[in-house]
Amino acid sequence: MFRLISSGAIRCVPSQNCKPLFGGRFERVSFHGEKIGMETIIKEITPLFFSPLIVVEVPNSADLNRKLLDETASMRRLSPGLQLSNQNGWHSALDFFERAEPGCVDLARRIIDAIRQATQAISPGFDFSTVGLQCEGWINVNGKGGFNTPHDHPGWAWSGTYYVQLPENPPQRSGCIEFLDSRTNVRCITVDGASCFMSKYTHRPVSGTMLLFPSYLRHWVYPNEQDEERVSIAFNARFARLAKK
């Protein structure tokens, strides 16, 4: 049983400035100091169609990040990179999970572990013995002015980002990642303070942490307004059913 008890009784006041749509009567409600929950009891709240954003801490990330920065510098010397959602930045090939460099191998292992944890958290009965995991990953380097345009990742289940290096003391939203509500009716009237009514969510990432989220969730990255480069490693993952022997 879920019961809400708080202050405020309801008094309906006819609105003189609002006209009802499709007929009917429009009432404006005001609240006066009696308790809510005296007339009804909420028994259950089910989070329909919610989109999880999972923050993962990566232990001993300082040593890992040093390796990844060195390995990234070597890759950039050999490749001009790809042009996808990145603007004014460098985007590696989509071969991160095939790389043999020690830092890449270490992080790939940690990403797979995080994906398994996240999957189990939202689906406790998920049977990993019946599926294989397919992954792709790439490195993003956004120098000053670099950003990523709004996009999603069709054809995948999980997407995510590991943060290798972030400029210190960023101004305002510099380098933030912002998620956009994928529902079609996001312009409905909102409830203040309720995250389920928000049309967008802005997250300030931290070096040495990882984000995981559903691949359908549209997102973008604010321009880096600082001289230091913003380095992250993004990835997609999906499960494929194993053939029966």
N, C-alpha and C positions, 0 to 999 in steps of 0.2 A: 504494500500500500504506500502510495506517495501522497503526502498531504502538505499543502502550502499554508502557512499561517503568517500573516503580516498585517500591518496597519492599513486602514482605509475601507470604509463602507461606500457603497455606490449610490449615487443619486442621479437619476436621469433628468436632464434639463433640455427641453425642446430647443433645437438650434434655429436661430433666425437667419443665419447667413448661409446654411448649407441646404441644398435641395436633394431629395432622395433620387437615385437612379432607378429606373424600371418600376416606379411606383413604390408604395410602402411609406413607412414613417421613419424619419431620421431623428435619432436622439443623440444629444451630446451628454457624455457621462462625466460627472465630477466626483471626487473622492473626499470623504470626511472621516475622520479618525477612528472608525470602528474596524474590527478584524475581518480580513478576507478568509474564507474557508468555513464560514458558519452555515452556508446554505448548500455547498457542494464539496465533494472530496475527489481530488484527482487520484485515480488508481494506478495509472501507468503512463509513462512517456516513452514512445518508441522513436528513435532517431532515423526517420525514413530518408533514404537517398543521401546519407551524409558522406562527405569526402574527408578521409583522414589525412592529416599532415603530421608526419611522424619525425621527431627530432632524435637523432642517434648520436651519442658521444663515442668518440674513437679514442681509446686509451693510448698513451705514449705517442701522440700524434706529432709532437715536435720533430722527432727523428724521422718519422715517415714523411713529413712535409719537406724536410731538407732533401731527402732522396728524390721525391717527386719533382721538386723545383729544378734540381740538376738534370733529371731525365727529360723534363719538359724543355729545358734550354737546348739540349742536344737534338731533340726532335725538331724544334723550330729552325735550327741551322740547316736541317736537311729537307724541310718541306715548307712550301708557302701556305699550306693549310687549305681548308674548305670555306666556302661562302654559303652559309645556311641562315639561321636566325641571327647570327652574329653580325654586328655592324661596328666597323672600326676596331675589330679585334681579331685574334687568331683562333682558329678552330681546327683541331687535329683530325686525322682520319678516324673512322669509326672502329678502330681495331684495339681499343684499350685492353679488352679481355684476352687478346692474343699476344700482348707484349710480353717480353721476357725480362725486362728490367726489374731489379729487385723491388723497388718501390711500387711499381705497377702491379706486380704479382701479389705483394702484400695487401695493397688496397683492394684488389679484385676479390681476394679471399674474404676480406672484411665486409665488402658490399654484399656478397652472396649470403654471408651470415646474417646481415641486417635484413635482407629480403626475406629470409626464412623466418626470422623473429617477427617481422611486421605481418607476414601472412598468417602466422599462427595466432597473433594477437587479434586479428579481425575475423579469423576462421579457425577456432580452436580444434576442430575436427578434420582439418585439411590433411589429406593422406599424401605425404611427400614421396612415398615408395612407388606411387603409380605414375609419377611425372618426372620429366627432366627440365632443367632450367636453361633457357636461352637468354643471352645477354649481349648487349652492345654498349660501348662507352667511348667517350672522347674527352679531350681536354679543351677548356675555354680559357683564353687569356685576354682580358679586357684592360687595355691601357687607358689613359685619360681620354674620356669621350666615348669609350667603348660601351656597348649595351647589346641586349638581345631583344628582338621584337616579339610581340605576342605570338605564342604558338602552343600546340599540344603535341602528343606523340601517338598518333593512331597506329593500331596494330600491336600495341603492347599493353601489359597489365600494370606494372609498376614503373615509375620514373623516379629519378632522384639526382641529387648533387652532393658531392663531397667538397668541402671548402679547404683549399690548401693554403692560400694566402689572401688576406683581405687588408686593404689600407686601414691604418689606425685613425681613430677619431673622425669618421666620415661625416661630412656636412649633410644635414637633412636626410634625404632618401638615397643618397649616392650609393650605388651598388646593391641596393635592396632587391629582393625578388618579390614580385607581387602576383597573387593568384586571383583569377577572375571566376566568378560564379558561373557554372556551366548550365544552370537551370534557365528555362526560357522566360519565366515570369519574375525575374529579379527586380523589376521596377515596382513591385507591390509596395504598399505602405509598410514601413519597418517598425520594429519594436526596439526602442533605444536600449543598447547594452546587450542585445541578443545576437550572438555570433551567427546563428542560423539564418538571420535576416540580412546579413551583410552581402553586398554585391561584389566586394573585393577584400582581400586581406594582404597586408604588406608585412613581410618578415625581414628582420635584420639578421643575416647569417653571422656565424662565429667560426673562426678558423678552427679546424680540428673536429668539426661536427658534420653530420650528414643529414640531409632531408630525404624523406621518402613520401611519395604521394601517388594517387591514381593517374595513369597516363592520359586520361581524358581531361584532366584539370588544366585549363588554359592558364598560361603564366608568361611573365616577361621580366627582364632585369633592367633596373634603372641605370642610366649612364654613370660611369665611374668619373667622379669630378676631381679625383686626386692624381698626383703624378705616379704613385706606386701602382703596380699592376695588380689586378684582381684575378687570381688563378683558381679555377674550380674544375672538377671532373664530374661530368654528367653521364648518366647511364639510363638504359631501358632494360626491362626484364619481362619475360612471360614464361608460363609453364606450358610444356608440350606433353601430351599423354604418351606414355611409353607403350610400344607394341607388346602385346601379350606373347609370352614364350609358348 
